[in-house]
Amino acid sequence: MVEVDASYYALPAERNSRLWAERTPDGFVFDVKAFSLLTGHPARRAVMPDGLPPDASDPGVLDAVWGHFAAGVDPLRRAGRLGSVLFRFPPWFRPGTRAEEFLAATARRTQGRPVAVEFRHPEWWQEQRAEETRALLARYGMAAVGVDMNRTLPSSIPPVTPVTSSRLSVVRFHGRSAAWGTGSKEERFRYAYDESELRAWMPRLQALAEQVDQLHVLFNNCCGDAALRSAETMTRLLGLSATAAAEP
């Protein structure tokens, strides 16, 4: 599998998705990030379709963007190559009525497609709120995304791994840089996990794998070769060969 990051910055192209489906082996899947405007992030005018303004408050603009995004990923869905659509919500997307209405609208828009949700506001998974959040995502069949990150910051997300869909669970490793949220991309994402940090996740990952059809483990410490080395270490710790790790 692979996570498609480019679709967050610009709407995915139907032709690219069709070629990806044609050129990958059976069992290979793509987790596709939702376009920024669909998650409450700003978008650049230059990447908007048909000259539309990047205005998510305009229902007509939002309808058009959703249509383009759906068309862009549908070749993957039809070919059985769509692992999930990842909605990575911004730090200001906090629990409350407006956020729940946004999630309900997202569920309606994505019906028939697998969806994973990553929250960046820590209140969603704090102890007093976690069960309510889990039930909310389960209601819509959305897979909760567990994260590993620096745990000492006010914005830190706790390393919880709730199961909200029997079909899929996702864990994303962002690295534990102290520069998270403030430093440059290099400072934030060139983080080298040591083996003990990854080994500590083994019980959680094994427990998840026993409860869902598929478990996607992804590394977002994406500068240099940090993600590749982390993935190689994780593959070894899980007792998988490189070939087996590529299979569903």
N, C-alpha and C positions, 0 to 999 in steps of 0.2 A: 504494500500500500504506500501511498504518498499523500501528504497534505498539500493542497493547492493554496498558496498564499496570495498569488497575483489577483485572484478574484475578489479580494477585499479592496484592492486599489483601483481596479477597473472591471467592468462587467465581463463575464466570461464569454468567449466566442463559441458559437455552436460548432463551427468547423473544427476548432481545436479539440473540443470534447469528443467529436466524432472520431478524429484521428487518434486521440488517446485511447479510446475504446478499441479501435482496430489494431493498434500497435502494442497492446499489452496482453499478457497471457491470461488464460482463464483463471479466475480467482483473484486477480489483481483489482484493488478498489482505490477510489480517490475520495478523500475527505476534502470537501470544497468549502472554503471560507465564504460566508455571505458577504455581499458587497457592503461597503461601509455605511451607506445611507440607510440600508435596511436594518442596521443595528443601533441606530441613533448616533453614529459618528458623522462628522462632516465628510463631504466628498468634493473633489476638485471639479470645477466646471468643465475642464478640458476632457474629462472622461465620461461626461454625461451623454446619453444617447439623444440623437435628433435635436441637438442644441437646447435641450431642456435645462432649466436652472436647477442647481443642487438644493432644492427646497423640499424637505420631507414633510412639511406642513401642508403642501398642496396635494390633495387627493389624486388629481390627474397625473402629476409627476410621479407620485408613488406607484400608481397603477402601471404606468409605463415602465418604470424601473423593475418592478416585480416581473412584468411580462418578459423583459429582456433577460433578466437573470434566469427565470425558469426555462426559457428557450435555450439559454447557453449551457445549462447542465442536463437538459433532458436526454441528449444522446448517451450520457453516462448512465442515467436512470434506466433507459430502455435496454441498454446492454448489460444491466446487472452490475455495473462498475461503480455506482454511487454508494460509497460507504456511509457518508453522512453529509449534511450541510451544517457547517459549524457557525453558530451565531455567538460571536465573542462580543459581549456587551461592554460598554465603557464604564469607567469607575464611577461616573455620575448616575448610572442606572441603578438606583437603589430600590429596596422593597417598598411597595405602596400600591395604591389603587391604579395610578397611571401606568406603572410598570406591568402590573398584572393585565391590564387592558391591552398593552402592547404585546405581551406574550400570547394572549388570546387571539389577537389579530394575526400574529405570526403563525400560529397553529392553523388558522383557517387558510392562510395563503400557501402554506407548505404541505397541505394535506396530500398524502400519498407519497411523500418523500421523507427519508430518515433525517431526523434533526438532532443535533447535539448542542447544548447550551453551556457556555462558560461565562460565569459572572465575575466581574472585577471589583465589585463593591463587597467588602468583607461581611456586611450585615446579613447577606443571604445565607451564609453557612455558619454564623455564630450559633452557639449551642441553643439559645432560647428561640431561635428562628428556624433552625435546620429542618425540623420535621415538616413545618409548614411549606418550606421551599421544596422539599422532596415530594410532597403530595401535589403541589402545584405542577411541577414538571411531569409527574406520573400521570396526571389528569390528561395531559396533551400527548403523552407517549414520547416525550422528548428525553433524550439521554443526558444525564448530568455529566459535566466534565470535571473530573478531579484535577487539581493542579499541584505541582511542587514548585516552590519559589522561596525566596528569602522570607523568613518567618518573623523578622524583628521590626518590620515597618508598620506604620498605622494602616496602610493599604493592604497588608498581607492577607491572603486568602488561606484559611486553615486547610491542612491536607486531608480533607474528608473525601470519601469515595462512596457517596450514596448511589444505590441502584434505583433508577426511575423508569427503566425500560428493560424488559427481558431480552430484547433483541441486541442491544448494544450498550457498552460502557466505554468511556474515553478517559485517558489520563494523559495530560500534557506536562512535560518537564520544561520549565522556563529557565532553569538555572537559579542559583541563589546569590546573585550579585547584590551587594549593598547599594549599587547604583540604580536599582530597579525604580523606574518612574522618574528619575532625575538625570542620570548620566547619559552619555552618548550611546548609540546603538552598540558599538564595540564594547563599551564598559558594561552594558546591561546583559548582553547575550553571548559574549565570549567567556562562558563559564565552563570549567572542566569539572564534571562530577567525579568524585573519587568512588572507588568501589563500595566502600562502607555506606555511603549515602544512598546508592542505588540498592544495595542489599537490604537496607532497612525497609524498602518498599515491597519486598518479595511477599510477605504475608498478605498485604493488601491486594496486590495484583492476583495472587492465587485465589483469594476469596472472591474477587470480582469474576475471575474466569469461570468459577463454578456456578455463577448465578446468571450469566448472560450467554447469548449465542456467539457474540464476537466481542473481543476486548482490543481496542486500539491504543497502543502505547506510543506516544510521539514525543520527539525532542525538539524544543523550540530555542535551545541555546545555539543559535543558528549562525554565529560568526565563525569564520575559519572552518576547521574540521571538528569543532567541539561536539556537534550533534552526532556526527558519524561515529566518533569514538565512544560517545555515551551509548549509542544504539548497539555497537559491537559488544560493549561490556554487558549491557542488559541482556542481549541475546545469549551470551555465555552463561550469565547467572541463571537465566531461565532454563538452561540445559537444552537449548535449541541449536541446531546447525544453521548456518546462513541460509541454506536452501529451505529448511523447515520454517524458518522465521518469515520467509516470503510467502508461505502458503496460508490460506485462510484458517 
